[in-house]
Amino acid sequence: MREGEPSRTAFGAAVYRAVHQDLDGGAIFADPLAWQILGVDREAVLAEPEATDRARLRVFIAARHRFAEDALAAAVKHGTRQVVVLGAGLDTFAYRNPYAGTRVFEVDHPATGAWKRERLAAAGIAVPDTVTYVGVDFETDDLTSRLVEAGLDAGEPAFFLWLGVVPYLTLDAVTVTLRAIASVPGGEVVLDYTNPVHDLLATAQGDRADLLARVAAVGEPLTAGLDTGALHRLLDDLGFGEVEDLDRPQIRERFLGRPGGTETGGAHLLRARSGRSAPR
């Protein structure tokens, strides 16, 4: 993939989201733009074992979008009118946004954002007037400042979609972004993270080893993972007064209707809301 395109892993996640529409009928998460934005040969992708064999990963990716957009729907119902998509990549929410009166800020590296706009044009996907692109170099730019410059009202609630990113970041980088979100009154975030490999059952350690090898091979290594207790303490210290955290059994139970079981460790879906109130 050329410079400025989404990462290989982000593109792969978008493929799994699209394949879910066909192999699973979009049962967990329906995305009518999933295939269109990819710009790939649908039949060729569906014929590739790489895209169709990893059912657990495909289901997890669908579940994280469903979890995030269910939480977003609740936030909008309670008055949130600003949505920020961090590391937007090939996310399609902004182009099927059903909530009148909401603004969507897509945050990504400037070159990646420019490539996405080219991709949208080639796919014939209309860009609503409510979408704002925010180019951020996460190594040098201050996220809050860049968002405010782009028109975000930092005194009003905002919902942050931060999917498929945290497992690749250092704890310091995660902390900086969470602190920025917590500074927004009523700031709410949905993210996914993974526990350290030693917390996994032996049967799951093989899957993690396979994933680690595959992403490292494309130059995008995963970090060691986050301890759930430590992450919750960090969220509390930063001022997030409300935290919902689903582990793998809870994800399975909520989105597949299967008994959760007692499996520990692995992938999590987390929603956190800042306890700060908007100024009166």
C-alpha positions in Angstrom: 0.0 0.0 0.0 1.3 3.4 -0.9 2.3 6.2 1.6 -0.7 7.9 3.1 -3.1 4.9 2.9 -4.5 3.4 6.1 -2.2 0.9 7.8 -2.3 -2.7 6.7 -4.0 -3.8 9.9 -6.6 -1.1 9.6 -7.3 -2.1 6.0 -7.5 -5.8 7.1 -10.0 -4.9 9.8 -12.1 -3.1 7.2 -12.1 -6.2 5.1 -13.3 -8.3 8.0 -16.1 -5.8 8.6 -17.1 -6.2 5.0 -16.9 -10.0 4.9 -19.1 -10.0 8.0 -21.9 -8.6 5.8 -21.8 -11.6 3.6 -20.7 -14.6 5.7 -22.7 -13.6 8.8 -25.4 -11.5 7.1 -24.3 -8.5 9.1 -26.1 -10.1 12.1 -24.0 -8.2 14.6 -23.2 -5.0 12.8 -24.7 -3.9 9.5 -22.6 -1.6 7.4 -24.0 -0.9 3.9 -20.9 1.0 2.9 -18.4 -1.7 4.1 -17.7 -3.1 0.6 -18.1 0.1 -1.3 -15.4 2.0 0.5 -12.8 -0.8 0.2 -12.7 -0.6 -3.6 -11.8 -4.3 -4.0 -13.0 -7.3 -5.9 -15.7 -8.7 -3.6 -15.8 -12.2 -5.0 -12.0 -12.4 -5.0 -11.8 -11.4 -1.3 -14.6 -13.9 -0.4 -12.5 -16.6 -2.1 -9.4 -15.9 0.1 -9.0 -18.0 3.2 -7.1 -15.2 4.8 -10.3 -13.0 4.8 -12.8 -15.7 5.7 -11.2 -18.3 8.0 -10.7 -16.2 11.1 -14.3 -16.2 12.4 -13.4 -15.1 16.0 -11.5 -12.1 14.8 -14.3 -11.2 12.3 -16.9 -11.4 15.0 -14.9 -9.3 17.4 -14.4 -6.6 14.9 -18.1 -6.5 14.2 -18.9 -6.5 17.9 -16.6 -3.6 18.6 -18.4 -1.5 16.0 -21.8 -2.5 17.3 -20.8 -1.8 20.9 -19.5 1.6 20.0 -22.4 2.7 17.9 -25.0 1.4 20.4 -23.2 3.6 23.0 -23.1 6.5 20.6 -26.9 6.2 20.0 -27.4 6.4 23.8 -25.1 9.5 24.0 -27.0 11.3 21.2 -30.3 10.5 22.9 -29.0 12.3 26.0 -27.8 15.3 24.0 -24.4 14.7 22.6 -24.0 16.4 19.2 -20.3 16.0 18.5 -18.6 12.8 17.4 -14.9 12.3 17.0 -13.5 9.3 15.1 -9.9 8.8 16.2 -7.7 7.0 13.7 -10.6 7.1 11.2 -9.0 5.0 8.5 -11.8 3.3 6.5 -14.5 3.8 9.2 -17.8 4.6 7.5 -19.9 6.1 10.3 -19.6 9.7 9.1 -21.2 8.7 5.7 -24.2 6.9 7.1 -24.7 9.0 10.2 -28.4 8.9 11.0 -28.4 11.6 13.7 -29.5 15.0 12.4 -27.8 17.9 14.0 -24.6 16.0 14.9 -21.1 16.9 13.6 -18.5 14.3 12.9 -14.7 15.0 13.2 -12.6 12.4 11.4 -9.1 12.5 12.9 -6.1 10.9 11.2 -2.7 11.6 9.9 -3.0 14.3 7.2 -1.8 12.0 4.4 -4.1 9.2 5.4 -7.1 11.6 5.5 -6.3 12.9 2.0 -6.1 9.4 0.7 -9.5 8.6 2.3 -11.1 11.5 0.6 -9.8 10.2 -2.8 -11.2 6.8 -2.0 -14.6 8.2 -1.1 -14.7 10.1 -4.4 -13.7 7.0 -6.3 -16.4 5.0 -4.6 -19.1 7.5 -5.2 -19.8 8.0 -1.5 -21.1 11.4 -0.7 -19.4 13.4 2.1 -22.1 15.2 4.2 -21.6 18.9 5.1 -21.5 17.7 8.8 -18.1 16.0 8.3 -14.9 17.8 9.2 -11.4 16.2 8.5 -8.8 16.9 11.1 -5.2 16.2 10.2 -3.2 15.3 13.3 0.4 14.1 13.6 0.0 12.2 16.9 3.8 12.4 17.5 3.8 16.3 17.5 0.3 17.8 17.6 -1.9 18.4 20.6 -5.2 16.6 19.9 -7.5 19.0 21.8 -6.0 22.1 20.2 -6.3 20.6 16.7 -9.9 19.6 17.3 -10.8 23.1 18.6 -9.2 24.7 15.6 -11.3 22.5 13.4 -14.5 23.6 15.2 -15.1 21.3 18.1 -16.7 23.0 21.0 -14.6 21.8 24.0 -17.2 23.1 26.4 -19.9 20.7 25.1 -20.1 16.9 25.3 -18.4 14.8 22.6 -18.3 11.1 21.9 -15.0 9.6 20.8 -14.8 6.4 18.7 -11.3 4.9 19.1 -11.4 1.5 17.6 -8.5 -0.8 16.6 -5.8 1.6 17.8 -5.0 1.2 21.5 -3.4 -2.3 21.1 -0.7 -0.7 19.0 0.1 2.2 21.4 2.3 2.6 24.4 0.7 3.3 27.8 2.0 6.9 27.6 0.3 7.5 24.3 -3.0 6.0 25.6 -2.8 8.2 28.7 -2.3 11.4 26.7 -5.3 10.7 24.5 -7.5 9.7 27.4 -6.5 12.8 29.3 -7.6 14.9 26.3 -11.0 13.1 26.2 -11.5 13.5 29.9 -10.9 17.3 29.6 -14.1 17.5 27.6 -17.2 17.9 29.8 -19.3 14.8 29.3 -16.5 13.4 27.1 -17.2 9.7 26.3 -15.0 7.2 24.6 -15.3 3.6 23.3 -12.1 1.7 22.7 -10.8 -1.9 22.5 -7.8 -3.2 24.3 -6.1 -6.6 25.0 -4.7 -8.0 28.2 -1.0 -9.2 28.4 -0.5 -12.6 26.9 0.3 -14.2 30.3 -3.3 -13.5 31.3 -4.7 -15.7 28.5 -5.7 -19.3 28.7 -3.2 -21.7 27.1 -5.7 -22.3 24.3 -5.8 -18.6 23.5 -2.1 -18.0 23.6 -1.6 -19.7 20.3 -4.1 -17.4 18.6 -2.4 -14.4 20.1 1.0 -15.6 19.0 -0.3 -16.0 15.5 -1.8 -12.5 15.5 1.5 -11.0 16.9 3.5 -12.7 14.2 1.1 -11.5 11.4 1.0 -7.9 12.4 4.7 -7.7 13.1 5.4 -9.1 9.6 3.7 -6.0 8.1 5.6 -3.6 10.4 2.8 -2.9 12.9 3.7 -4.7 16.1 1.2 -4.9 18.9 2.3 -3.7 22.4 2.3 -6.0 25.4 -1.3 -5.3 26.4 -3.0 -3.5 29.3 -3.9 -4.9 32.7 -7.6 -4.3 33.3 -7.2 -3.2 36.9 -4.5 -0.8 36.1 -6.4 0.7 33.2 -9.5 1.2 35.4 -7.4 2.9 38.0 -6.0 5.2 35.3 -9.5 6.0 34.1 -10.5 6.9 37.6 -7.4 9.1 38.1 -8.2 10.9 34.9 -11.8 11.7 36.0 -13.8 9.1 34.2 -16.7 8.5 36.5 -18.5 5.8 34.5 -16.8 2.8 33.0 -18.3 -0.3 31.3 -15.8 -3.0 30.3 -16.8 -6.2 28.5 -14.4 -9.2 28.5 -14.5 -11.9 25.9 -17.2 -14.0 27.7 -19.4 -10.9 28.1 -18.9 -10.0 24.5 -19.9 -13.5 23.4 -23.0 -13.4 25.6 -24.2 -10.0 24.5 -23.6 -10.2 20.8 -23.9 -13.9 20.1 -26.4 -14.9 22.7 -24.2 -17.7 24.0 -23.3 -18.5 27.6 -20.4 -16.3 28.7 -18.3 -18.9 30.5 -15.4 -18.1 32.8 -12.6 -17.3 30.3 -10.2 -14.6 31.5 -7.9 -12.3 29.6 -8.0 -11.4 26.0 -9.8 -8.7 24.1 -12.0 -6.2 25.8 -14.5 -3.5 24.7 -14.6 -0.5 27.0 -16.8 2.6 27.3 -15.9 5.4 29.7 -17.5 8.8 30.4 -15.9 11.8 31.9 -17.3 12.9 35.2 -16.8 16.6 34.4 -19.8 18.8 33.8 -20.3 21.4 31.2 -19.9 25.0 32.5 -23.2 26.9 33.1 
